[in-house]
Amino acid sequence: MTSQEISTQIVNTASSYGVDPRLALEVGMHESGLNQSAVSPAGAIGIMQLMPATAASLGVDPHDPIQNIQGGVMLLAQLLSEFAGDVGKALAAYNWHPDAVSAAVAHYGSNWLSHAPSETQSYVASILANVSTEYSVSAGTPAASFSIPGTPVQAGSGSGISLTGWLVLAAIGFVGFLFVDSFD
């Protein structure tokens, strides 16, 4: 699959799970640079960097790009539900672990994130910053589409990614590919 096909699949899958497609795209970009061949040192696989046990619990094959995306978006949707729509907590749980986030919230209250590992703090901050600044959101009908050159993608949220946003995604993907490729 090309990066554009992967992006389209993420947007469509996120829309079907009620997850902001921009958030799902940013998680995929941050996790692997949209590279299905990426394998982390910890053993996370593919675009959405699913651990084998997590993929198995979600009933997906992490080596199949479509199932990997489905599993990652499904996990993101579950975490958003578990943390009552709190995107920061859901992202931290995606990176760290839901139980660790719950324990940190229970112990430290609203200051929980400062007690998360620095990697998780950076992960949450980076994705939240990119989702809010890297994309231009346009108002539209519920059937508005994302502006992916050559491919209209239906996004039920009515949001659109500008050409600048896609250029940034492409640049991040290229840098991410170089970074991930260095592990091979």
N, C-alpha and C positions, 0 to 999 in steps of 0.2 A: 504494500500500500504506500502511496505517496503521502507526503506531509499534508497535502490538501485533502486527500481522501480520509486521512486520519482525523484531521480537524473537522471535516464534515461529519464523520461518524461520531465524534465526541459531542458536537453540537446537537445532532439528532438524538443521541442517547440521553444527553442531559435534559433536553426538552421533554422527552418521554418520561423521565423520572422526576420532573418538577425541580430540577437543579438548574441554577443560573448557568447557562452555557459558557459565559465568560469565566466563571469560577472553575468549571470543569476543564476548560481549555488551559487555563493558567496552571492548574494542578498537573495536567499532562505535560505542559511545557517545563514546569519546574522539576517534575520527577525524572523525565527522560529526554526532554527536547523533542518529544513525539517520536522517539526511536524505539520501535518494537524489539530491536536486537539488544537493547540495553539490559544489563544485569548488574545490579549493585554488588559491592563487596559482601553485603549481608545476605545476598541471594534473592533480592526482589527482582521481578521479571517484567520486562516490557514497558509499554507506554505509560501505564499508570503505576508501575513499579509495585506489583502485587507480590507479596510473599506467598510461597506455595501453599502454606496452611490456610492463609486468608482466602486465596483463590478457591481452594477446595471447599471452604465453609460457605462460599458464595455460589458454588456449583459451576465455576467457570474454569476454562483452560487458559492459564496466563500466557501460554505460548501462541495462542490464536489472537491476533490483534483485535478482532471484533469482540470476542469474549473478554479480553483483557480490559478493553474500554468499558464494556457493560459491567464488569465486576468492579472496576474503579469508581464508576459513576454510581453504581448501586451502593457501594460502601460509603461514598460521600453523602448520598441521600439518607442512608441509615444514620450516619453520624450527625447530620443536620437535624434529623428527627430526635435522636437521643439527647442532643444538647439544645433542644427547643429553638432551633434556627440560629443559634449563635455560631456564626461562621468562623470566628477565631478559635473557639473551642473545637469545632468540627475539624478544622485544619490541623490543629495541634494533635487531635486524636488520630487523624490520618497519618501523621508523621511519627508520633510518639507512641500512643496506645490509648484507647478510650478509658481503660481502668486508671492509667497514670494521670490522665487529665481530670477524671472524676476525683481521684485522691488529692490532687493538688488543689482543686477548687474547694473540696471539703476542708482541707487543712489551712489554706492560705486565703480563701475567699476571693475577692476581686483582684487580689495581687498574685493570683495563681501563676500567670504566665512568666513572671520574673523568677519563678522557681522551677520552670521547665528547663530542660537542657538548652544550651545556647543554640544548637542546631535547630531545635523546634522553635525557639523565639525568632530566629532569622527566617525560617520557613514561613511562619505565620505572617510576619511583618512584610516579607517580600511579596507573597501572593496577594495579601490585602492591598498593598501599595500598587501592585501592577493591575489588579482588577479595577481599582478606582481611578488610575491615571493613564494606563496604557490604551484604553479603549474609549472611543467616543460613543455615547449611547444616544440613540435617536428615538424620539417618541414615534409611535406608529400603531398600526392596528395589531391585534393579537397575531396576525399572520405575517408580520413584518419578517424580513429575512436578513441574515447576516450577509455582509458584502464580501464574499469570497470570489475573487476574479474567476469568471467562467462557470461558477457553480452556485445557483441559488439554494440556500439551505433554510428550510422553514424552522423558525425558532418561536415557540409559543410565548416567550416572554415579551416579545415586541421590542427587543433590543437589537442594535446593529453594531458590528465592529467596523470601524472606518478603515480605509486603505492604510492609514498611518499605523493603526493597531495591528493590521496583518503584516506590515513591513517589520514592525517591532517583533511580532511573533516569529517571523521568518529569521530575523537576525538572532533572536534568542535561541531558536531551534538550531541554527548553524553553530553557534557557540556551544550550545548544549551537546550537539552531535560531536563536535571536536573533543569536548570534555569527556563524554561517555565513551567515545571511540578510544580514548587514551587508556581505558581499562582493559582493552583487548590485548 
